[in-house]
């Protein structure tokens, strides 16, 4: 129980740092990949963001999440999964995505 609490607290502090960092960035590029588990019907969507750190003059990449994908890989379902995983969870404005 103690270790679980430590991990959860570390995640919350890390999430706050990343959210703050993403709020300061002007433009974000996203890449996604859909992975299907062999011999299974389970699929996951992986989302990575890329941005330029203007203070450090370097490109940064962060994996924002890996989520179960809805069973049917339609554009509508993928769009909803991305909206929930990216826009809502990380509070990224759509206008920042290029």
Secondary structure as GFF3:
##gff-version 3
##sequence-region A 1 98
A	DSSP	alpha_helix	2	24	.	.	.	ID=ss1
A	DSSP	beta_strand	29	36	.	.	.	ID=ss2
A	DSSP	beta_strand	43	53	.	.	.	ID=ss3
A	DSSP	beta_strand	58	68	.	.	.	ID=ss4
A	DSSP	alpha_helix	75	82	.	.	.	ID=ss5
A	DSSP	pi_helix	83	88	.	.	.	ID=ss6
A	DSSP	alpha_helix	89	90	.	.	.	ID=ss7
A	DSSP	three_ten_helix	94	96	.	.	.	ID=ss8
###
